Amino acid sequence: MLTTYKATLYGNKIEWGKDIPREVALGKTVTVQVTILDKSLSTEKQGQQMAELLSKLAKSHTFANLDAQNWA
């Protein structure tokens, strides 16, 4: 099972965030895969994009005929 931890990569060193893998805390070696996150989309910008898309969806009346009480 893959578990995700927040960390920052400095050159060839990883600085773990709040949570660290148990093995690391015990001084053991762990194998990791590093994904470089795109900083161009900040959380604020992502929220703004989400709001714009939801607004477009609302204007399209896609769910106008949906019976919310029977939707489960």
C-alpha positions, 0 to 999 in steps of 0.5 A: 500500500502506498502512503503519502507524506508531505515533505520538501526536497532540498537537493538530495535531502528530504525534510519531512513535514509534520508526519513522517514514516514510522520506519524513518522515525526508527532510523531505518531506510525507506524507498520513496517516489518523489512527485514534484508538485506544480506550484503554479496552481496555488490552493487559492487559484484552485478554489477560484477555478472550482468556483468558476466551473461550478458556476458554469455548471449551475448556469447550464441547468444540467441538474434542473430535472433532478429530484433531490429527494430521490437521489441517493 
